[in-house]
Amino acid sequence: MKSTQVTSIRPHFAVAAIVFFAATVALLSPAPASAQAAAAAAAKAPVETLRAKVAKPLKAAQELINAKQFKEAMAKLAEADAIADKTVYEGYILERLRGPAAAALGEHAVASKSFQICYDSGRLSATERTQFAEAITSSTYLLKDYKAAAMWAKRAVDGGGASTQIRALMINALVLADDLAGAAREAAAIIGEDESAGKSSAQEMLRLAGTIALRQKNDAAYLGALEKLVVHYPSNDYWIDFIARVARSPNLNERYMSDVFRLKMTLGQPLNASQYMFVAQSSKQSGFPIDAANVMDIGFKSSVLSTAEHKQFRELVSKDAADDIKSMARTSAEAAKAKEGMGLFSSGLNYVYHGDPEKGLPMMEEGIARPGIRRPDDARLRLGIAYALSGHRAKATEALASVKGTDGAADVARLWIAYAQQRTAAPPAAAAPVK
């Protein structure tokens, strides 16, 4: 996420207005015409009614609202409002009609006042109170009274049944009212509820959580939001930001940068010449010329590598890779007989780099289970990456989750876990294995 702006959410009244209009139809229905019907109605609990002189302009206003002629409806409502001796009930029906009509015309101050009169009338059901609180939230938000918008949104949420949009609107309002702590708390609650329900939060909610974290200068929370975004809504922009922030960690040992660059390659993100060379040279120095040759091939195919020095190094690792391929069977057989596991682990990784993960991965597993692994976290990291590159997402996550330490291994493992878990996993790196 490149911007620190609050996610834009435009309030709307369409759903709430329909509810109000439908309810008002019943309230404005004519009284029973026959004496028998009138007697039956009288036997019931007392029902408030509209007098004819008030009902006439209100009924006309309702019909105009249903026809979406809001300006004309407001004129009829003004006629009704001019009647001096209106009852409390007649005033309530008037405001119930005026609120949505004013909102539709963009007269949000009028709409907010009318909705609040209805809310405070004591005539609304619990469901209607939530609906009216949502409408007031939208009105006050559009009036840029963000503290009031947040308060009314909270009432809607506490009343139960508040829409997802209103909850997001509440968080936006809290941010704009400079209540970042409250906004962060509400966003975390929604995201936590989604996770408990086994579903991913909406992309805009995760972006909003990230925006709040940026404004709070909370790097850990921002990284957490990015991590969820790359997993559930993977995109190149999210990945670039996520990788860059992990790579800038002051605790990251330089030897793990090759794993960071490898992830960028796997995601199809371009590397510069020095980065290709760093990965290739690191692999050669670690005893994996097959991988070094693969990386050099990718760099040349992308036209990033082209100098005489690059060509010379490519020829060198290609020759070493060819020699390694010839001796792979013998080397791995010898490593299998050894008590210590480092040789077997390295032989297995070499098979993975050569394009035979089904043979190499079991060897890596067996090697890591034996004594003699000098850097266990590094070994588990490479095993997890090998599983991820081979499409074994669950095993990749399991291996990478076991990586600990404070020198950057766990941070890089976090990147690769996100890759393994992303909703639509990117294909393995396009490098052709050296033959």
C-alpha positions, 0 to 999 in steps of 0.5 A, spaced: 500 500 500 503 506 497 498 511 500 496 513 507 490 516 505 483 513 509 480 508 504 474 512 501 467 509 503 461 513 500 455 512 504 448 511 501 441 510 503 438 506 498 437 500 502 435 504 508 430 508 504 426 502 501 425 500 508 423 506 511 418 507 505 415 500 505 414 501 513 411 508 511 406 505 506 402 501 512 402 507 516 399 511 511 394 506 509 386 508 509 382 507 515 377 501 514 371 503 510 365 499 512 362 499 519 364 492 520 371 493 519 371 499 523 368 495 529 373 490 528 379 495 528 376 498 534 376 492 538 384 491 537 389 495 541 388 503 540 391 505 533 394 512 532 391 515 525 392 521 521 387 526 520 385 527 513 388 534 512 395 532 514 394 525 511 393 528 504 399 532 503 403 526 506 400 521 502 402 525 496 409 526 498 409 518 499 407 517 492 412 522 489 418 519 493 416 512 491 416 515 484 423 518 486 421 525 485 424 528 491 424 535 490 416 535 489 416 530 495 419 535 499 414 541 497 408 537 499 412 535 506 413 543 507 405 543 506 404 538 511 409 541 516 405 548 515 399 545 519 400 548 526 396 543 530 399 537 528 399 531 533 406 528 535 404 522 531 403 526 525 410 529 526 413 523 526 410 520 520 412 527 517 419 526 519 419 519 517 418 521 510 422 527 510 429 524 512 430 519 506 427 524 501 432 529 504 438 524 503 436 523 496 437 530 495 443 531 498 440 535 504 444 531 509 443 536 515 435 535 514 436 528 513 440 527 519 435 531 524 429 527 521 432 521 522 434 523 529 427 525 531 424 518 529 430 514 532 428 518 539 421 517 538 420 511 542 416 508 536 421 504 532 423 496 533 430 494 535 431 492 528 428 499 525 433 503 531 439 499 527 437 502 520 435 509 523 442 509 526 445 507 520 442 512 516 444 517 521 451 515 521 451 516 513 448 523 514 453 525 519 459 522 515 457 526 509 457 532 513 464 531 516 461 530 523 466 524 524 465 524 531 458 524 531 458 519 525 462 514 529 458 515 535 452 513 531 455 507 527 457 504 534 450 505 536 448 501 530 453 496 531 451 495 538 444 494 536 446 488 532 445 487 525 449 493 522 451 492 515 459 491 514 459 498 510 457 501 516 462 498 520 467 500 515 464 507 515 465 507 523 472 505 522 473 511 517 470 516 521 474 514 527 480 515 523 478 522 521 476 524 528 483 522 530 481 516 534 486 512 531 487 507 537 479 506 537 479 505 529 485 500 530 481 496 535 475 496 531 478 494 525 482 488 529 475 486 532 472 485 525 478 481 522 479 477 528 471 475 528 473 473 520 478 469 522 474 466 528 469 464 523 474 461 518 474 466 512 478 472 510 476 479 511 474 484 506 480 487 502 478 494 503 478 492 511 485 489 511 487 495 507 484 500 512 487 496 517 494 497 514 492 505 513 491 506 520 497 502 522 501 507 517 498 513 521 500 510 528 507 508 525 506 501 527 510 497 523 508 490 526 501 492 525 502 494 518 506 488 516 501 484 519 496 487 514 500 486 508 501 479 510 494 478 510 493 482 503 498 477 500 495 471 502 488 473 501 488 478 495 495 477 492 498 482 487 504 485 485 504 491 489 502 488 495 508 483 494 513 488 493 511 492 499 511 486 503 518 483 501 521 490 501 519 491 508 522 485 511 528 486 507 529 492 510 529 489 517 535 491 521 536 484 524 536 480 517 543 477 516 545 478 509 546 471 507 538 470 507 538 476 502 539 470 496 532 467 499 529 474 499 531 475 491 529 468 490 522 469 492 522 475 487 524 471 482 519 466 483 513 471 483 516 474 477 518 480 479 525 483 476 531 483 479 537 487 477 544 485 475 547 485 482 541 481 485 542 476 480 549 475 481 548 475 488 544 469 488 548 466 483 555 467 487 551 465 493 549 458 491 556 457 488 559 458 494 555 454 498 556 448 493 550 448 488 553 450 482 546 447 478 542 453 482 547 458 480 547 456 473 539 456 473 539 463 476 544 465 471 540 463 465 534 467 468 538 473 468 541 472 461 534 470 458 531 477 461 537 481 458 539 483 465 545 480 465 549 481 458 557 483 460 563 479 459 564 478 466 557 475 467 558 471 461 565 468 464 561 467 470 556 463 467 561 459 463 564 457 469 558 455 473 555 451 467 561 447 467 561 446 474 554 444 474 555 439 468 560 436 473 555 436 479 550 432 474 555 427 472 556 425 480 550 426 483 548 419 483 555 417 486 555 423 491 548 422 494 549 414 495 555 416 499 552 421 503 546 416 504 551 412 508 554 417 512 552 418 520 551 426 519 546 429 515 549 435 512 551 431 505 545 428 504 541 434 505 545 438 500 544 432 495 537 432 496 537 440 495 541 439 489 536 434 486 531 439 487 535 445 483 536 440 478 528 439 477 527 432 481 524 434 487 520 428 488 527 425 489 530 430 493 525 432 498 525 426 502 533 426 502 533 433 505 528 430 510 532 425 512 538 429 512 535 434 517 533 428 521 540 426 522 546 430 527 551 434 524 546 440 521 551 446 522 545 451 522 538 448 523 534 454 522 537 455 515 536 448 513 529 448 515 528 454 511 531 451 505 527 445 506 521 449 506 522 453 500 524 447 496 517 444 498 514 451 496 517 451 490 515 444 488 508 446 490 507 442 497 504 448 500 502 444 507 509 441 508 512 448 506 508 451 511 510 446 516 517 446 515 517 454 515 513 455 521 519 451 525 524 456 523 526 460 529 532 465 531 533 472 531 538 473 525 533 474 520 531 466 518 524 467 521 523 473 517 524 470 511 520 464 513 514 469 514 515 471 507 515 464 504 509 462 508 505 467 505 507 465 498 505 458 500 499 460 503 496 465 498 490 464 495 492 463 488 499 460 489 504 463 483 507 458 479 514 455 481 520 459 478 520 458 470 528 457 471 529 450 466 533 445 470 540 444 468 541 438 464 
